[in-house]
């Protein structure tokens, strides 16, 4: 939201879209794991792997921002 500038509504809708996509990916992975007869224990491992993947994407984004030298534009809260 800090990078959105005047497009706060667009940033909020993209945030919700990303959440919904991640939710759908998690459900899809769970159904694939169960469909391949891995059992219910594999669901936790699949969820952990997706969480690690999300953390890696976040760390990559931070690395790219630091390397590019882009500064955050913080808007005052009114």
Secondary structure, DSSP 8 states (H G I E B T S, - for coil): -TT-TT-HHHHHHHHHHHHHHHHHHHHHHHHHHHHTT--THHHHHHHHHHHHHHHHHHHHHHHHHHHHT---------
